[in-house]
Amino acid sequence: MPTSGHDTRNAIARLIGLTLMADGELADGELAALDRHDIPGLVGLSRDALLRAVADLSAELLDESAEARVAVLDPAHIDALLDAVTNPQQRLLVIRAMVVLAKSDGSISDPEQSLLRRALERWHLTLDDVVA
């Protein structure tokens, strides 16, 4: 079943949000990279919409933590978000944005690597595709 444009934009925003939060820390460098690289514009979102989605995702994760079930990188959740982005060009833009954000604080943490690997595998992309 095809996803609507809204579902795709929401999934993209949440994937960006997961990238920002994957290592458990929302670093200033990551937020600065959003603007420096115009990540919202590159993935077709307004900055406000992207930050709102990140805030919503944070709130949901906090609600889950109150129930002792925090799983920022829950595979089923990530796969659903990845599957909502069906356009190959959008996928490339999103994974490139995710890589830029993951690297923006100076290193790519294990959880960020896990998220990036999952996206590459799910979307049948290689690092060569991303840096081309």
PyMOL commands that set and color helices and strands:
alter all, ss='L'
color gray80, all
select helices_A, chain A and resi 5-21+28-36+39-42+47-66+75-84+88-103+110-122+127-131
alter helices_A, ss='H'
color red, helices_A
deselect
rebuild
show_as cartoon
